Amino acid sequence: MCLASVDYLVRKVVAFFHRSATATAVLMENQKMLEITSHKLIINVAMRWNISMDMLERYLEQQVAITAALLSTEACKNARQLDTLDSKTSLMQKK
């Protein structure tokens, strides 16, 4: 998988958390429960040249909490959202 594909998939997952207050709350709960530093996820914007690296580093730092939040029925209310995000997450883990 090329870096552009990984960047695209991570951006989609991060955008989901930025759009959903419920998912963000679940992520924060998971960060506390797993004793992971409670950092916000960074989303890629075209204005900053190094933001993709920052976004990927933050995603990797928070990956366990993100995965737990995505598996939570509270964060993903309908099965379609869960299937879409789960497939993206599993693709990133395989590569």
Backbone as JSON, one array per atom type, in Angstrom:
{
  "sequence": "MCLASVDYLVRKVVAFFHRSATATAVLMENQKMLEITSHKLIINVAMRWNISMDMLERYLEQQVAITAALLSTEACKNARQLDTLDSKTSLMQKK",
  "N": [[0.86, -1.17, 0.0], [0.63, 2.17, -0.89], [2.0, 5.29, 0.32], [0.25, 7.43, -0.12], [-2.24, 6.16, -0.17], [-2.44, 5.18, 2.46], [-2.38, 7.62, 3.83], [-4.79, 8.71, 2.88], [-6.7, 6.87, 3.94], [-6.25, 7.07, 6.73], [-6.88, 9.77, 7.06], [-9.64, 9.69, 6.52], [-10.61, 8.16, 8.7], [-9.83, 9.81, 10.84], [-11.3, 12.1, 10.17], [-13.86, 11.15, 10.6], [-13.92, 11.01, 13.42], [-13.64, 13.72, 13.97], [-16.04, 14.72, 13.02], [-17.95, 13.49, 14.61], [-19.23, 13.92, 17.71], [-19.93, 12.07, 19.63], [-18.35, 9.81, 18.99], [-15.84, 10.94, 19.44], [-16.01, 11.4, 22.19], [-16.13, 8.75, 23.1], [-13.63, 7.88, 22.24], [-11.99, 9.49, 23.87], [-12.68, 8.45, 26.39], [-11.67, 5.87, 26.09], [-8.95, 6.45, 25.82], [-8.37, 7.33, 28.42], [-9.03, 5.01, 29.89], [-7.2, 3.15, 28.85], [-4.92, 4.34, 29.59], [-3.53, 6.09, 27.89], [-1.9, 8.9, 26.53], [-3.91, 11.73, 26.37], [-4.43, 12.96, 23.59], [-5.66, 15.04, 20.96], [-6.84, 13.99, 17.74], [-5.09, 14.6, 14.71], [-5.86, 16.24, 11.74], [-5.23, 16.12, 8.27], [-4.35, 18.98, 6.48], [-4.12, 21.11, 3.65], [-2.58, 23.4, 3.92], [-0.32, 23.15, 5.53], [2.89, 21.84, 5.23], [4.04, 19.66, 6.58], [2.04, 18.3, 7.86], [0.87, 15.84, 7.23], [2.65, 13.89, 8.14], [2.56, 14.45, 10.88], [-0.13, 13.83, 11.36], [-0.18, 11.05, 10.8], [1.67, 10.1, 12.72], [0.32, 10.78, 15.12], [-1.97, 9.24, 14.78], [-0.88, 6.64, 14.9], [0.1, 6.7, 17.52], [-2.27, 6.78, 18.95], [-3.61, 4.52, 18.13], [-4.57, 2.09, 19.38], [-6.57, 3.03, 21.12], [-8.21, 4.26, 19.23], [-9.01, 2.06, 17.65], [-10.45, 0.6, 19.58], [-12.5, 2.45, 20.07], [-13.73, 2.54, 17.56], [-14.8, 0.01, 17.47], [-16.75, 0.17, 19.3], [-20.19, 0.13, 19.92], [-21.49, 2.36, 20.69], [-20.09, 4.52, 19.59], [-20.25, 4.07, 16.84], [-23.12, 4.13, 15.5], [-24.69, 2.94, 13.44], [-24.57, -0.09, 11.48], [-23.43, 0.16, 8.97], [-21.64, 2.36, 9.08], [-19.8, 1.28, 10.9], [-18.85, -1.02, 9.54], [-17.63, 0.15, 7.3], [-15.61, 1.8, 8.47], [-14.26, -0.14, 9.96], [-13.28, -1.82, 7.96], [-11.49, -0.09, 6.72], [-9.7, 0.38, 8.8], [-8.72, -2.23, 9.26], [-7.48, -2.69, 6.82], [-5.37, -0.85, 6.97], [-3.94, -1.93, 9.1], [-3.04, -4.34, 8.07], [-1.2, -3.64, 6.15]],
  "CA": [[0.0, 0.0, 0.0], [1.47, 3.36, -0.99], [1.81, 6.29, 1.38], [-0.95, 8.22, -0.42], [-3.4, 5.37, 0.24], [-2.46, 5.19, 3.92], [-2.76, 8.98, 4.2], [-6.22, 8.85, 2.58], [-7.47, 6.07, 4.88], [-6.13, 7.66, 8.06], [-7.64, 11.02, 7.02], [-11.06, 9.33, 6.61], [-10.89, 7.75, 10.08], [-9.71, 11.01, 11.68], [-12.44, 12.96, 9.85], [-15.02, 10.57, 11.29], [-13.87, 11.44, 14.82], [-13.85, 15.17, 14.01], [-17.46, 14.98, 12.75], [-18.83, 12.85, 15.59], [-18.94, 14.23, 19.12], [-20.07, 10.82, 20.38], [-17.15, 9.01, 18.75], [-14.74, 11.62, 20.13], [-16.17, 11.13, 23.63], [-15.75, 7.35, 23.31], [-12.17, 7.85, 22.08], [-11.4, 10.06, 25.08], [-12.88, 7.47, 27.46], [-10.72, 4.78, 25.84], [-7.62, 6.95, 26.14], [-8.24, 7.31, 29.88], [-9.07, 3.62, 30.35], [-5.97, 2.49, 28.42], [-3.82, 5.17, 30.09], [-2.82, 6.66, 26.74], [-1.95, 10.35, 26.58], [-5.16, 12.19, 25.76], [-4.19, 13.93, 22.52], [-6.64, 15.09, 19.88], [-6.34, 13.51, 16.46], [-4.71, 15.67, 13.8], [-6.33, 15.98, 10.38], [-4.39, 16.67, 7.21], [-4.82, 20.16, 5.75], [-3.16, 21.43, 2.6], [-1.8, 24.6, 4.23], [0.93, 22.84, 6.24], [3.62, 20.84, 4.46], [4.42, 18.49, 7.37], [0.89, 17.85, 8.63], [0.61, 14.41, 6.98], [3.49, 13.12, 9.06], [2.0, 14.66, 12.21], [-1.38, 13.08, 11.43], [0.14, 9.62, 10.87], [2.29, 9.83, 14.02], [-0.72, 10.84, 16.14], [-2.83, 8.07, 14.58], [-0.18, 5.47, 15.44], [0.15, 6.87, 18.97], [-3.61, 6.56, 19.5], [-4.24, 3.44, 17.37], [-5.29, 1.15, 20.24], [-7.79, 3.72, 21.57], [-9.04, 4.46, 18.04], [-9.61, 0.77, 17.31], [-11.47, 0.31, 20.6], [-13.63, 3.35, 19.86], [-14.43, 2.13, 16.35], [-15.52, -1.22, 17.75], [-17.82, 0.5, 20.24], [-21.49, 0.39, 19.29], [-21.86, 3.73, 21.06], [-19.46, 5.46, 18.65], [-20.74, 3.79, 15.48], [-24.51, 3.77, 15.72], [-25.24, 1.98, 12.49], [-23.62, -1.11, 11.02], [-22.73, 0.62, 7.76], [-20.49, 3.15, 9.53], [-18.85, 0.39, 11.54], [-18.24, -1.85, 8.5], [-16.76, 1.0, 6.48], [-14.44, 2.19, 9.24], [-13.54, -1.35, 10.34], [-12.53, -2.29, 6.8], [-10.37, 0.84, 6.52], [-8.74, 0.13, 9.87], [-8.07, -3.52, 9.04], [-6.58, -2.51, 5.67], [-4.17, -0.16, 7.44], [-3.19, -2.81, 9.98], [-2.44, -5.4, 7.26], [-0.11, -3.11, 5.31]],
  "C": [[0.9, 1.24, 0.0], [1.1, 4.37, 0.09], [0.56, 7.13, 1.14], [-2.21, 7.48, 0.01], [-3.55, 5.36, 1.76], [-2.92, 6.56, 4.41], [-4.26, 9.18, 4.0], [-7.06, 8.11, 3.62], [-7.43, 6.65, 6.29], [-6.94, 8.96, 8.12], [-9.14, 10.76, 7.15], [-11.44, 8.96, 8.04], [-10.85, 8.97, 11.0], [-10.89, 11.96, 11.43], [-13.71, 12.46, 10.52], [-15.06, 11.05, 12.74], [-14.09, 12.95, 14.94], [-15.31, 15.53, 13.79], [-18.38, 14.49, 13.87], [-18.4, 13.16, 17.02], [-19.02, 12.96, 19.97], [-18.82, 9.96, 20.22], [-15.94, 9.62, 19.45], [-14.81, 11.37, 21.63], [-15.75, 9.7, 23.96], [-14.23, 7.21, 23.21], [-11.49, 8.39, 23.34], [-11.54, 9.12, 26.28], [-11.87, 6.32, 27.32], [-9.29, 5.21, 26.14], [-7.38, 6.91, 27.64], [-8.15, 5.88, 30.39], [-7.76, 2.89, 30.03], [-4.72, 3.22, 28.88], [-2.9, 5.65, 28.96], [-2.96, 8.18, 26.86], [-3.15, 10.85, 25.78], [-4.9, 13.33, 24.77], [-5.35, 13.9, 21.54], [-6.0, 14.54, 18.62], [-6.09, 14.71, 15.56], [-5.21, 15.3, 12.41], [-5.46, 16.74, 9.39], [-5.07, 17.88, 6.56], [-3.73, 20.58, 4.78], [-2.24, 22.59, 2.95], [-0.46, 24.31, 4.89], [1.63, 21.69, 5.55], [3.9, 19.58, 5.26], [3.25, 17.88, 8.14], [0.58, 16.37, 8.4], [1.41, 13.54, 7.93], [2.96, 13.25, 10.49], [0.72, 13.84, 12.4], [-1.11, 11.59, 11.59], [0.77, 9.25, 12.21], [1.24, 9.82, 15.13], [-1.66, 9.64, 16.03], [-2.17, 6.83, 15.18], [-0.1, 5.52, 16.96], [-1.18, 6.46, 19.61], [-4.32, 5.34, 18.91], [-5.05, 2.47, 18.23], [-6.62, 1.78, 20.69], [-8.75, 3.95, 20.4], [-9.76, 3.17, 17.67], [-10.71, 0.41, 18.3], [-12.7, 1.19, 20.41], [-14.43, 2.95, 18.63], [-15.23, 0.85, 16.55], [-16.69, -1.0, 18.71], [-19.12, 0.78, 19.49], [-21.98, 1.79, 19.61], [-21.31, 4.74, 20.06], [-20.0, 5.29, 17.24], [-22.16, 3.26, 15.59], [-25.06, 2.77, 14.7], [-24.16, 1.07, 11.92], [-22.84, -0.66, 9.8], [-21.49, 1.44, 8.12], [-19.41, 2.24, 10.08], [-18.12, -0.46, 10.5], [-17.25, -1.05, 7.67], [-15.48, 1.34, 7.24], [-13.62, 0.98, 9.65], [-12.71, -1.87, 9.17], [-11.33, -1.39, 6.52], [-9.28, 0.59, 7.57], [-8.01, -1.18, 9.65], [-7.13, -3.46, 7.84], [-5.28, -1.86, 6.11], [-3.32, -1.06, 8.31], [-2.47, -3.9, 9.19], [-1.2, -4.9, 6.53], [1.02, -2.59, 6.11]]
}
